[in-house]
Amino acid sequence: MRSIEPDSLYSKAVMPLVSANDAGVLVLHLNGKSTDAIGRHLAGAAGDEDAGLAQRIGQDALEDLALRIRRKAGAMKVAALCPDVTPLALEHARLGAYAVALSLGRMELGLVMDRRLADGLAPPSAIKGQSLVPRQAAIGHAALTVTAVMNFGSIDLAHLSDLCVGEVLVGDRKLEDTLHIHVDGHIAVANGHLRRQGTKRAVMFDGVSSQELQKS
């Protein structure tokens, strides 16, 4: 067994065997081999009269392999192997897929699993208590800088050349004009207006920014 890149197994021409349920997804790539050929390899059978037996041996061996991997990962639910397309999330390691090549003598199979099954197979010390969590839970406590920006208006360049400390610039916008709310300096995500809450200045949101609507 050796670790490989998941995308090295991806092929539109050959449909793999997929076992999927709520406990995770497992994909077996037979590298162009049929279950009949795998059964013949395992049983050492070569004659046409053994075709039915070889087919059963190959199918049973692959299903047993998938079941043992699931049980080792702590997933006890049965999930049959069926020919299907490879799920998009299992085509690339950057999407959480983990792949290995299994050698059975001169025959090699490819096995890919999603993050849930891979975490179940990893020793506790390797995953350090971390498990797959919903996106909202993973990023919900991230700190962001929120900036409320009001357009000052326009001014002649000549007025700026003679500015001194203490001078006052008067813009052509009113205090009740709309503010644009930016998150971490990116495009405005919402509109708002100046307000006061107790002794603090505040901004009241009144809708999604038109810039964000145009972007979407």
N, C-alpha and C positions, 0 to 999 in steps of 0.2 A: 504494500500500500504506500502511495506517495501523494503528497499534496500537489494539486495542479490548479490552473486558472479555469474558472467555470466557462469562460467564453471559448476555450479551446475545444469544448465538447459540443458547442452549439452547432446544429445543422438543420437546415430547412428540409433537406431531402429525406432524412431518417427521423421518424417519430419515436421518442423515447417512451419509457414506461413511467407513469406518474402515480404516486400514492399521496393523497392529500386529505386532510381533515383539519379540525380546529387545533390539533396538537402540533401541526407543522406539515411541511411539504418535503417529499423525498422524490428524486428523479434518478432513474437508472438509464444510462446511455449504453446500448449494446454494441456500439461501434460497427453497425451494419450486420451484426450477427442476429440470427433468429433464435427464439427459445428452443427450437428443435436442435439447432447447432450447439447450443450451450448444453442441452441435455445429453447429446451424443458425446460431447467432450467430457462431461462429468462421469458418464456411465461407461465410456470407452466403447460405445456401440457404433458400428459403421454400416450395417445392412439396412436396406429399405424396409425390411420386415419389422425393424425395431423403431420405425418412425413415430408411431403412436406413443410408445414407451418413452422415447427420447423427449417428445413434446411435453409429456406430463412431468418428467424429471426436471427439465429446464424451467417450466413454469413454477413447479413447487419449490425449486431451489431459490429462484428469484424472490418469490413471495416470502419464503422463510427468511431470506437475508433482510428484506425490508422490515419484516416483523421484529427480528432480533435487534435491528438498529433502533427501532422505535421503542422497544422495551428497555434497551440500554439507556436511552435518553429519558426514560420515565414516562413515556407516552403509551398508555395501555390500550388506547382505542384502536380497533382494527380498521385498516384503510387498504382496500384492494389496489393492486397494480393494474393500471389500464393504459393502453396507448393514448397519448395526448400530446399537445404542444407544450414546450417548456414554458412555465410562467416567466414573465419578463423579469421579475425580481430575482430569479435564479440564473440569469444569464451572465451576471457580472458580480465580481467580488465586492465592488463598491456599493452594491445594493444589499449586501448582507449575505450573499451566497457563499457556501464553502464546498469545495469539490476535491475529490480524491480519485486516483486511478487504482483499481483493484486488479491484481494479476492472478489469474488462475492457470498456472502453467504458462503456456504460450498465448493464452487468451487474456485480453485486457478489457475491463469494463470501466465505465465512468459513473461515479456516484456524486450527486449534488444534493445538498440539503439547505433549507432556509435557516435563518438565525435562531429560531426557536428550538429546532432539533439540535443544531450545533452547540448551543448553550447547554442543553441537557446532557450532551456527551462530554463536555469539557469538565475537568476536575474543578471542584469548588475554589481551589486556590488560584486557578487560572482566570476565572471570571470575577473573582473578588466580590462576590455577592451582588454583582450587577446583572440585571436581566432586562429584556426588551420591555419598554414601557411606551404608553401612548405618546404621540408627538406633543400634545399639550402639556403632559406631565414633565416631559424632558426639557422643554424650553420655557415653561410657565414662570419660573423664578429668575429668568435672565434679566439683568439690569439694563435699562435703556435710557438714553438722554432724550427728553422731550423739549422741543423748542417752539415757542409761539412767536411768529414773525408778523409784523405789520409793515406794509409798504409805506415808506416815509413820504414818497412823492418825488417831484422833480425839483432841481435847483440848478442855476447857472454855474458853470465851472468858474467863472470870474468871482463869484461870491465865496468860493472855497479857498481861493489863493491868498486872501487876506485875513483868514480866520485867526482869532486869538483865543487864549484860554478865558473862559467866562462868557463868551458870546453865545447867543442863542440862535439856533436854526429853527425856522417855522416851516413845517411841511404843509402840504395841501390836503392831507387826509384827516378825517375826524376820528376821535377816540372810539366812537361806536362802530367804526368800519370793521369789516371782517378780518380776523387773524388767520394765518395759515399755520397749522400744526405739523411740525416735522419730527420724525423719530430718527435719532442718530444721524442727523444731517441729510437724510435722503429726501426724496420727493414728498410734498405735502400729502398727508394721509387723511386730514380732517380740517374742517373750518370751525371757528369759534369766535367768541367776543369777550372783551375784558369785563371782569366782574370783581367783586370784593366779598370775601367770606371772613367775617370777624375782622382781625387786624391784618389778614393776608390778602395779597392780590391773587386773583383766580382767573381761570379761563373756562367759559361754559361752551361745550361742544354743541354744534347745531347741525352737523351732517358730514358726509364724506366729501373730501375735497374734489372739486371739479377736475383738478390735475390728475388725481388718482382714477377718476372715472374715465378720462380720456386715455390713460395708459392701459386700462383693462378693456 
